[in-house]
Amino acid sequence: MRGYVTFILVLIALLLVFSLAELNSEAASSDFSKAIIVERVYSLQMNIKECMVEALRQGAQNGFDDYDSSHGIAYCKHCPDASCSLLPLAPNKCDRSLCEKCFRESEARAQAEQYAYLRVALVIIHDFDSDFVVSIETPQINAFTIPNSFSNNGYSLDSVRFADDVQIHIVSEKFVISADAKILKGVLIKYESSSNN
């Protein structure tokens, strides 16, 4: 009878050990899946920031390049602010259609900013992950040029800067999690100066 009681006690002890081990593994598994969700949110935040910066960089460069290639400083002599002539045979005869092609540094910056906004808008409406709802604030940006004697019209794009913080909000009802991130005001994207621009 003593062997039978010992057997029952050992069996109960083993069942308790296995139950505790199973509970521990479920808790560890639960903690592990929470860690995976947190890592997914962090990766999503980093991906959004990288996409925003790259969209801004490419959009601004494309806008500046389009303006630079379709405008020229040689056309400015046909503008009233360059003292164009009303005489019909003058080499700097006033001509509105030619004046519209005049390269103006402020307009080049404005077009760089406009194209950057268009690219960033595509990032804002992009569905990054079906498990998460992402909302991104539209950024305020500034483009800066720099004199460049090797460029087409004497200027090249120098940098683009976030003028305000850009708020990013991520929510998931499925995983019951929300997170906020931001791209800080003043983040500057510099362009390499090149003699080929």
Phi, psi and omega per residue, in radians:
M1 nan -0.583 -3.142
R2 -1.125 -0.639 3.105
G3 -1.150 -0.632 3.130
Y4 -1.160 -0.772 3.134
V5 -1.124 -0.729 3.116
T6 -1.092 -0.753 3.123
F7 -1.046 -0.794 3.141
I8 -1.099 -0.762 3.135
L9 -1.101 -0.752 3.118
V10 -1.124 -0.732 3.129
L11 -1.081 -0.779 3.118
I12 -1.115 -0.734 3.133
A13 -1.084 -0.758 3.125
L14 -1.119 -0.718 3.108
L15 -1.095 -0.701 3.091
L16 -1.113 -0.766 3.133
V17 -1.077 -0.786 3.137
F18 -1.148 -0.650 3.110
S19 -1.121 -0.791 3.110
L20 -1.106 -0.705 3.126
A21 -1.111 -0.699 3.129
E22 -1.170 -0.735 3.095
L23 -1.074 -0.748 3.120
N24 -1.105 -0.727 -3.128
S25 -1.189 -0.626 3.080
E26 -1.144 -0.726 3.119
A27 -1.135 -0.746 3.125
A28 -1.128 -0.704 3.122
S29 -1.115 -0.715 3.124
S30 -1.121 -0.779 3.098
D31 -1.098 -0.666 -3.134
F32 -1.143 -0.737 3.134
S33 -1.200 -0.566 3.060
K34 -1.131 -0.710 3.118
A35 -1.109 -0.669 3.124
I36 -1.138 -0.715 3.136
I37 -1.132 -0.763 3.108
V38 -1.077 -0.710 3.113
E39 -1.139 -0.660 3.097
R40 -1.109 -0.741 3.127
V41 -1.112 -0.781 3.135
Y42 -1.079 -0.784 3.119
S43 -1.087 -0.683 3.116
L44 -1.115 -0.755 3.089
Q45 -1.031 -0.814 -3.125
M46 -1.126 -0.694 3.122
N47 -1.087 -0.755 3.130
I48 -1.086 -0.800 -3.134
K49 -1.077 -0.770 3.124
E50 -1.093 -0.735 3.129
C51 -1.119 -0.720 3.128
M52 -1.096 -0.815 -3.124
V53 -1.114 -0.772 -3.112
E54 -1.193 -0.688 3.101
A55 -1.095 -0.735 3.111
L56 -1.108 -0.790 -3.121
R57 -1.087 -0.885 -3.101
Q58 -1.194 -0.756 -3.119
G59 -1.066 -0.805 3.140
A60 -1.110 -0.730 -3.138
Q61 -1.137 -0.747 3.113
N62 -1.102 -0.723 3.120
G63 -1.110 -0.784 3.123
F64 -1.117 -0.804 -3.121
D65 -1.070 -0.722 3.110
D66 -1.089 -0.778 3.133
Y67 -1.134 -0.800 -3.097
D68 -1.063 -0.656 -3.101
S69 -1.393 -0.375 -3.105
S70 -1.789 -0.008 3.134
H71 -2.259 2.737 3.136
G72 -2.592 2.609 3.126
I73 -1.205 -0.398 3.131
A74 -1.124 -0.483 -3.134
Y75 -1.335 -0.264 -3.075
C76 -1.144 -0.424 -3.130
K77 -1.162 -0.224 3.127
H78 -1.634 0.160 -3.104
C79 -1.784 2.556 3.119
P80 -1.023 -0.617 -3.122
D81 -1.256 -0.139 3.046
A82 -1.832 0.312 3.127
S83 1.001 0.903 3.083
C84 -1.160 2.828 -3.059
S85 -1.786 2.529 3.079
L86 -1.538 -0.085 3.132
L87 -1.240 2.360 -3.036
P88 -1.090 -0.568 -3.070
L89 -1.742 0.107 -3.110
A90 -1.215 2.489 3.128
P91 -1.183 -0.358 3.107
N92 -1.971 0.724 -3.117
K93 -1.037 2.378 3.110
C94 -1.095 2.224 -3.113
D95 -2.630 1.960 -3.075
R96 -1.059 -0.731 -3.100
S97 -1.143 -0.639 3.091
L98 -1.312 -0.639 3.129
C99 -1.098 -0.581 3.119
E100 -1.119 -0.351 3.122
K101 -1.616 0.065 -3.140
C102 -1.134 2.278 3.093
F103 -1.344 2.099 3.062
R104 -2.146 2.217 -3.053
E105 -1.017 -0.692 -3.140
S106 -1.147 -0.648 3.100
E107 -1.230 -0.599 3.088
A108 -1.109 -0.750 3.093
R109 -1.117 -0.742 -3.132
A110 -1.083 -0.726 3.137
Q111 -1.219 -0.616 3.067
A112 -1.064 -0.767 3.124
E113 -1.146 -0.714 -3.135
Q114 -1.080 -0.832 3.118
Y115 -1.119 -0.636 3.101
A116 -1.092 -0.748 3.106
Y117 -1.068 -0.696 3.140
L118 -1.102 -0.757 3.118
R119 -1.155 -0.741 -3.141
V120 -1.128 -0.620 3.112
A121 -1.047 -0.622 3.099
L122 -1.161 -0.614 3.096
V123 -1.202 -0.714 -3.101
I124 -1.088 -0.649 -3.109
I125 -1.572 -0.067 -3.107
H126 -1.197 2.465 3.068
D127 -1.617 1.745 -3.050
F128 -1.269 -0.721 -3.068
D129 -2.700 2.213 -3.067
S130 -1.154 -0.301 3.117
D131 -1.465 -0.161 -3.064
F132 -2.275 2.523 3.014
V133 -1.765 2.148 -3.081
V134 -1.979 2.267 3.004
S135 -2.167 2.298 -3.079
I136 -2.172 2.251 3.097
E137 -1.252 2.462 3.079
T138 -1.205 2.182 -3.080
P139 -1.393 2.737 2.942
Q140 -1.734 2.261 -3.063
I141 -2.281 2.748 3.062
N142 -2.295 2.393 3.055
A143 -1.872 2.537 -3.130
F144 -2.245 2.433 3.095
T145 -1.916 2.947 3.119
I146 -2.460 2.470 3.078
P147 -1.063 2.404 -3.130
N148 -2.557 1.856 -3.070
S149 -1.178 -0.289 -3.138
F150 -1.569 -0.137 -3.088
S151 -1.457 2.962 -3.083
N152 -0.995 -0.809 -3.062
N153 -2.135 0.318 3.058
G154 1.579 0.018 3.120
Y155 -2.392 2.671 2.959
S156 -2.382 2.820 3.130
L157 -1.273 2.188 -3.097
D158 -1.674 -0.841 -3.083
S159 -2.859 2.862 3.034
V160 -2.294 2.437 -3.040
R161 -2.298 2.487 2.994
F162 -1.332 2.079 -3.085
A163 -1.408 -0.378 3.118
D164 -2.413 2.860 3.015
D165 -1.085 2.510 3.077
V166 -1.946 2.004 -3.095
Q167 -1.466 2.383 3.092
I168 -2.181 2.225 -3.123
H169 -2.172 2.267 -3.122
I170 -2.160 2.267 -3.130
V171 -2.340 2.502 3.014
S172 -2.415 2.016 3.051
E173 -1.256 -0.575 -3.125
K174 -1.058 -0.760 -3.098
F175 -1.782 0.023 -3.125
V176 0.870 1.087 -3.134
I177 -2.561 2.560 3.002
S178 -2.477 2.629 -3.105
A179 -2.600 2.583 3.086
D180 -2.096 2.519 3.068
A181 -2.521 2.991 3.074
K182 -2.704 2.691 2.949
I183 -1.726 2.145 -3.009
L184 -1.271 2.525 3.029
K185 -0.959 2.397 3.082
G186 1.674 -0.139 3.092
V187 -1.045 2.219 -2.998
L188 -2.017 2.295 3.066
I189 -1.874 1.970 -3.102
K190 -1.652 2.568 3.059
Y191 -1.854 2.521 3.076
E192 -1.271 2.327 3.062
S193 -1.363 2.427 -3.080
S194 -2.368 2.523 3.118
S195 -1.361 -0.115 -3.121
N196 -1.616 -0.223 -3.074
N197 -1.087 nan nan
